[in-house]
Amino acid sequence: MKMSKKKFDYTLFIFIALICIYIIGQFLIGTYNPTKNEFVYDAPADADFLYYAAIINCVTDAFLPENPALAGVKLTQPFIQYYPAVILSKIVGPYNAIRLLNLIYLILFGYVLRRFFPDKYGLPLILIFAASTYSTYINSLGIDLISRGFTHAPVFILLFIALFGKSIKTRAVSIFIAALLNGYIMLMVLPFLLIWFLYKKQKDFLYLLGAGVLGIIIASLFVMSEAVEKPVYFIMAESFKFAPLEILKHATPIIILAVLYRHIQSYILLSFAILFGAFIHYNPFFPVFLVYFSGAMMLADGKPAYEKSKLISTVLVGILSICFLFLTYQKFDPVNKNYFPRYDDKISKSIEWIENNTNSNSTFAAVNADQNDLVLIMQYRPIYLGPIELVAHLGLNWQPRYQAIMQLYKFGQVPDGVDYIYYGPVEQKYFPGMKLSRPIVYQDQFVTIYKADK
């Protein structure tokens, strides 16, 4: 009796290959210190990673937590997805928690896809986690998930469960949580659910629509009840403009897939993603992400329109994957200083002193001059004014604090709400010779820290 050959499981091979790629990716993101020619694991790669670590360290202090880049102002962006990182950060620190969650969510998404589509989850998984388009201003979903999977991936895992799960209760809870995590993405999903309900006349999609609306309402109440100078709908209205080129660059390969596969659901979702990406630029990343998600739906659940649809789509996704590998290395390559730790030995002792000798709610004044001069204090303590780009797009009024910082370092006028004044290498660079008539609580060769109280 002949033994039959075991069929090669190419989808499992894809899954394992992606895991290996993501492990390598975590080493490329902000771990290499070019000045010391060594890897480090406790420093931010750029302003976004510093901000993530700051949120992770403060998110359990209050509900809603304060914005770490604008002390005293409640956080007006999604933050619930940071809690898993909070738990992990107690063991490995915030930056390694981010790396681990990036990998964990990839594995979780793979298992979700494998459960729903055991024979063809390989290509959808690639399209979500390892597809790219030619070099553009906005990251593809795959490149973004290499570095920010810990905050963005849960939404797409939940969306897949909501759209393809078996239990309506599980699906409704998934869409509700997804709305809490990212209301902007849900603004594109809700019209899709409404149209799909009207098309199919199935109560399940009405339940999903209701759960999504409820999630957005609760998330909006959280945010809008707190310290936001402008309601978010005003910010979105101000970002209204017709600029479709970027979203169409990313949508082109997905539109090709739409020709190769019949799947009305993904057509509708793709249409709304393109419309939002063309007209509303409050956060242009999320429409791009939903474009790739729509493509994954086509590959996972669509019917081939032609005899060679699968072959052509495999070649297309393969080309996108090659672009992904090239662009990922180009973006995160530490030798090119795209992502590398802003690790400064001159201030490390003072940062350690701050962490060990000041209260967790003490507010620091410091200077954030440009992308290379990051306020590393923000990892552990609230900052009077941190990186402006991290608060400006939220509609928060940062200009008065900027003027107050200038008055402080030029003329010694300490603004209300500041507990400590930091005077390190960056402050010395832009405000040389500054001396305050305030008590010095810390001093070394490079840094002086003043107490704001006389």
C-alpha positions in Angstrom: 0.0 0.0 0.0 1.5 3.3 -1.1 1.7 6.1 1.4 0.2 9.4 0.1 2.5 12.4 0.2 1.5 15.0 2.7 0.4 18.2 0.9 2.7 21.2 1.5 0.9 23.7 3.7 2.0 26.9 1.9 -0.3 29.1 4.1 1.4 27.9 7.2 4.7 28.6 5.5 3.6 32.2 4.8 2.5 32.6 8.4 5.8 31.4 9.8 7.7 33.6 7.3 5.8 36.7 8.3 6.5 36.0 12.0 10.2 35.8 11.2 10.0 39.1 9.1 8.3 40.8 12.0 10.9 39.6 14.5 13.6 41.1 12.3 11.5 44.3 11.9 11.4 44.8 15.7 15.2 44.9 15.7 15.2 47.5 12.9 12.9 49.9 14.7 14.8 52.1 17.0 17.2 49.6 18.6 20.5 50.5 17.0 22.6 53.3 18.5 24.9 54.4 15.7 27.2 56.4 18.0 28.0 53.3 20.1 27.6 50.7 17.4 25.3 48.6 19.6 21.7 47.6 20.1 19.7 49.2 22.9 16.1 48.4 23.9 15.1 51.3 26.2 15.0 54.3 23.9 12.4 55.8 21.6 12.8 55.5 17.9 11.2 58.9 17.1 8.6 61.3 18.6 5.7 58.9 18.1 7.4 56.1 20.0 8.2 58.6 22.8 4.6 59.6 22.9 3.4 56.0 23.0 5.7 55.2 25.9 4.5 58.4 27.7 0.8 57.3 27.2 1.7 53.8 28.4 3.3 55.1 31.6 0.4 57.5 32.4 -2.7 55.8 31.1 -3.6 54.1 34.4 -3.3 57.4 36.4 -6.8 58.6 35.5 -9.7 57.9 33.2 -9.4 59.8 30.9 -5.6 60.0 31.2 -3.8 63.3 30.7 -2.1 64.1 27.4 1.6 63.6 28.2 2.6 66.2 25.7 0.3 68.8 27.2 0.1 68.5 30.9 -3.3 69.2 32.5 -5.3 68.4 29.4 -7.2 65.2 29.1 -6.2 62.8 26.3 -8.5 63.4 23.3 -7.6 60.3 21.2 -8.2 56.6 21.5 -6.3 55.1 24.4 -8.0 51.9 25.6 -5.8 49.8 23.3 -2.8 50.9 25.3 -3.8 48.8 28.3 -2.2 45.5 27.1 1.0 47.5 26.6 0.7 48.8 30.1 0.6 45.3 31.5 3.5 44.2 29.4 5.5 47.3 30.2 5.6 46.4 33.9 7.8 43.4 32.9 9.8 44.6 29.9 9.4 48.4 29.7 7.2 50.3 27.3 9.3 50.0 24.1 9.8 46.3 24.3 6.1 46.0 25.2 5.4 47.7 21.9 7.6 45.3 20.0 6.1 42.2 21.6 2.6 43.3 21.0 3.4 44.0 17.3 4.4 40.4 17.1 1.6 39.0 19.3 -1.2 40.7 17.3 0.3 39.4 14.0 0.1 35.9 15.4 -3.4 36.5 16.8 -4.6 37.8 13.4 -3.2 34.8 11.7 -5.1 32.4 13.9 -8.3 34.4 13.4 -7.9 34.2 9.6 -7.0 30.5 9.8 -10.1 29.7 11.8 -12.4 31.5 9.3 -10.6 30.5 6.1 -8.3 27.5 6.8 -7.5 26.8 3.2 -6.8 30.3 1.9 -5.7 32.6 4.7 -2.2 33.0 3.4 -2.7 35.8 0.8 -5.1 37.8 2.9 -2.6 37.7 5.8 0.2 38.9 3.5 -2.0 41.7 2.2 -2.8 42.9 5.7 0.6 42.5 7.3 3.2 42.5 4.5 1.8 44.3 1.5 3.0 47.7 0.2 2.7 49.9 -2.8 5.4 51.9 -4.5 7.0 54.5 -2.3 4.5 57.0 -1.1 4.0 59.6 1.6 1.7 57.6 3.7 2.6 54.1 5.0 0.9 51.1 3.7 -0.9 49.1 6.4 1.8 46.4 6.4 4.6 48.9 7.0 2.7 50.7 9.7 1.9 47.5 11.5 5.6 46.7 11.8 6.0 49.6 14.2 2.5 50.4 15.4 0.7 47.1 15.4 0.2 47.4 19.1 -2.2 50.3 18.6 -3.7 49.6 15.1 -3.9 45.9 14.7 -6.6 45.2 17.3 -9.1 47.2 15.3 -8.6 45.0 12.2 -8.7 41.8 14.2 -12.0 42.9 15.7 -13.4 44.0 12.3 -12.6 40.6 10.8 -14.3 38.8 13.7 -17.3 41.2 13.4 -17.7 40.6 9.6 -17.0 36.9 9.4 -17.7 35.5 12.9 -20.5 33.0 13.5 -22.1 34.3 16.8 -23.9 37.6 16.4 -23.2 38.4 20.1 -19.5 38.0 19.5 -19.7 40.0 16.3 -21.6 42.8 17.9 -19.2 43.0 20.9 -16.3 43.1 18.4 -17.7 46.0 16.4 -18.5 47.9 19.6 -15.0 47.5 20.9 -13.5 48.4 17.5 -15.5 51.7 17.6 -14.1 52.5 21.0 -10.6 51.9 19.8 -10.8 53.9 16.6 -13.9 55.9 15.9 -12.4 57.4 12.7 -12.2 54.0 11.1 -15.6 53.2 12.3 -17.0 56.3 10.5 -16.1 54.6 7.3 -17.4 51.2 8.4 -20.8 52.3 9.6 -22.0 53.6 6.1 -20.8 50.3 4.7 -22.8 48.3 7.3 -25.9 50.4 6.6 -25.7 49.8 2.9 -25.0 46.2 3.4 -28.1 45.9 5.7 -30.3 47.6 3.1 -28.9 45.3 0.4 -29.2 42.0 2.3 -32.1 42.8 4.6 -30.5 40.7 7.4 -31.0 41.7 11.0 -27.4 40.7 11.9 -26.1 43.7 10.1 -28.6 46.0 11.8 -27.3 44.7 15.2 -23.7 45.4 14.0 -24.7 48.8 12.9 -26.3 49.6 16.2 -23.3 48.3 18.2 -20.9 50.4 16.1 -23.0 53.5 16.5 -23.2 52.9 20.3 -19.4 52.5 20.4 -18.8 55.7 18.6 -21.3 57.7 20.8 -19.6 56.4 24.0 -16.1 57.1 22.6 -17.2 60.6 21.6 -18.7 61.3 25.0 -15.4 60.2 26.6 -13.4 62.6 24.4 -15.7 65.6 24.0 -16.6 65.8 27.6 -13.0 66.5 28.4 -10.5 69.2 27.6 -10.8 69.7 23.9 -10.8 73.3 22.7 -12.5 72.3 19.4 -15.0 69.6 18.9 -13.6 66.9 16.7 -16.1 67.5 13.9 -14.7 71.0 13.5 -11.2 69.6 13.1 -12.5 67.1 10.5 -14.3 69.9 8.6 -11.1 72.0 8.5 -9.3 69.0 7.0 -11.8 68.7 4.2 -10.1 69.0 0.8 -10.1 67.1 -2.5 -6.7 65.3 -2.8 -7.2 61.8 -4.1 -3.8 61.0 -5.5 -2.3 59.4 -2.4 -5.3 57.2 -1.6 -5.5 56.1 -5.3 -1.8 55.1 -5.3 -2.6 52.7 -2.4 -6.0 51.6 -3.9 -4.7 50.7 -7.3 -3.6 47.1 -6.5 -6.8 46.6 -4.5 -8.9 47.8 -7.5 -7.1 45.2 -9.6 -8.1 42.6 -7.0 -11.7 43.9 -7.3 -11.6 43.0 -11.0 -10.2 39.5 -10.2 -12.7 38.7 -7.4 -16.4 39.2 -6.9 -17.2 40.4 -3.4 -19.8 43.1 -3.0 -19.0 43.7 0.7 -15.4 44.6 0.0 -16.4 46.8 -3.0 -18.6 48.9 -0.8 -16.1 49.2 2.0 -13.3 50.0 -0.5 -15.5 52.8 -2.0 -16.0 54.5 1.3 -12.3 54.2 2.2 -11.4 55.9 -1.1 -14.0 58.6 -0.6 -12.8 59.4 2.9 -9.1 59.3 1.8 -9.8 61.6 -1.1 -11.8 64.3 0.8 -11.1 64.1 4.5 -7.4 64.4 5.6 -7.8 64.6 9.4 -5.8 61.4 9.6 -5.1 60.1 6.1 -3.5 56.9 7.3 -6.7 55.2 8.3 -8.5 55.3 4.9 -5.3 53.8 3.4 -5.4 51.0 6.1 -9.0 50.2 5.3 -8.2 50.0 1.6 -5.8 47.1 2.4 -8.4 45.5 4.7 -10.9 45.6 1.9 -8.4 43.8 -0.3 -7.9 41.1 2.3 -11.7 40.6 2.5 -11.7 40.0 -1.3 -8.9 37.4 -1.1 -10.4 35.6 1.9 -14.1 35.5 1.0 -14.4 36.5 -2.7 -15.2 34.4 -5.7 -12.7 34.3 -8.5 -14.1 36.1 -11.5 -11.7 34.4 -14.0 -10.0 31.1 -14.3 -6.6 32.6 -13.6 -7.7 35.0 -10.9 -5.9 33.2 -8.1 -2.7 33.0 -10.1 -2.8 36.7 -11.1 -3.6 37.7 -7.5 -0.8 35.6 -6.2 1.7 37.3 -8.5 0.3 40.7 -7.6 0.6 40.1 -3.8 4.0 38.7 -4.4 5.1 41.9 -6.1 3.6 43.9 -3.3 5.5 41.8 -0.8 8.8 42.4 -2.5 8.0 46.2 -2.4 7.2 45.7 1.3 10.6 44.2 2.1 12.4 46.9 0.2 10.4 49.8 1.6 10.4 48.4 5.2 14.2 48.2 5.2 14.4 51.6 3.6 12.1 53.1 6.2 13.5 51.5 9.3 17.1 51.0 8.3 19.1 52.5 11.2 22.2 53.0 9.1 20.2 55.6 7.2 19.1 57.1 10.5 15.4 56.8 9.6 14.5 55.1 12.9 17.1 55.2 15.6 17.1 55.8 19.3 17.5 59.4 20.5 19.6 58.1 23.2 21.7 60.8 24.9 24.2 59.7 27.6 24.5 63.4 28.6 21.0 63.4 30.0 20.5 59.8 31.1 21.5 60.4 34.7 19.1 63.4 35.0 16.2 61.4 33.5 16.9 58.6 36.0 16.9 61.2 38.9 13.6 62.6 37.7 12.0 59.1 37.6 13.2 58.3 41.1 12.9 61.6 42.9 9.8 63.4 41.7 6.1 62.8 41.9 4.4 61.1 39.0 2.2 64.1 38.4 5.0 66.7 38.5 5.0 68.9 35.4 8.2 69.7 33.7 9.1 72.6 31.4 11.6 71.8 28.7 12.4 72.7 25.1 11.3 70.7 22.1 13.0 72.3 19.2 12.9 69.9 16.4 12.5 66.2 15.6 16.1 65.5 16.8 15.6 67.2 20.1 13.0 65.1 21.9 11.8 65.8 25.4 12.8 62.4 26.9 11.4 63.5 30.2 7.9 62.8 28.8 8.5 59.1 29.1 8.0 59.4 32.9 6.5 62.8 33.7 3.9 65.2 32.2 5.4 68.0 30.0 4.1 71.5 29.9 4.6 71.5 26.2 5.9 68.5 24.3 6.3 67.8 20.6 3.9 70.2 19.0 2.9 67.9 16.1 1.5 65.5 18.6 -1.0 67.9 20.0 -1.7 70.2 17.0 -3.6 67.7 15.0 -5.9 67.0 17.9 -7.1 70.7 17.8 -5.5 71.5 21.2 -4.5 75.1 21.8 -0.7 74.9 22.1 0.3 78.4 21.1 -0.1 80.1 24.5 2.2 77.5 26.1 4.7 77.9 23.4 4.9 81.7 24.1 5.1 80.9 27.9 8.1 78.6 27.2 9.8 81.4 25.3 9.2 83.8 28.2 10.5 81.2 30.7 13.8 80.5 29.0 14.4 84.1 27.8 13.3 86.1 30.8 12.8 83.6 33.7 9.0 84.0 33.9 7.8 80.6 35.2 4.2 79.8 33.9 1.6 78.5 36.3 1.3 74.8 36.4 5.1 74.1 36.1 6.8 72.3 38.9 10.3 71.8 37.5 12.4 73.6 34.9 14.8 71.4 32.9 17.9 73.0 31.5 19.9 70.5 29.5 21.9 70.3 26.3 18.9 71.3 24.1 17.9 74.2 26.3 21.5 75.4 26.4 21.7 75.2 22.6 18.8 77.5 22.1 18.9 79.6 25.3 22.6 79.8 26.3 23.6 81.3 29.6 20.1 81.1 31.2 20.1 81.2 35.0 17.0 81.2 37.2 16.5 82.6 40.7 14.9 79.3 41.7 16.3 76.5 43.9 18.5 74.0 42.1 17.4 70.4 42.9 19.7 68.6 40.5 22.9 69.4 38.7 25.6 67.6 36.8 28.0 68.5 34.1 25.3 68.7 31.4 22.0 69.3 33.2 20.5 71.6 35.8 17.0 71.1 37.1 15.3 74.0 39.0 12.3 73.8 41.3 9.6 76.2 40.2 8.7 77.3 43.7 10.7 80.2 45.2 
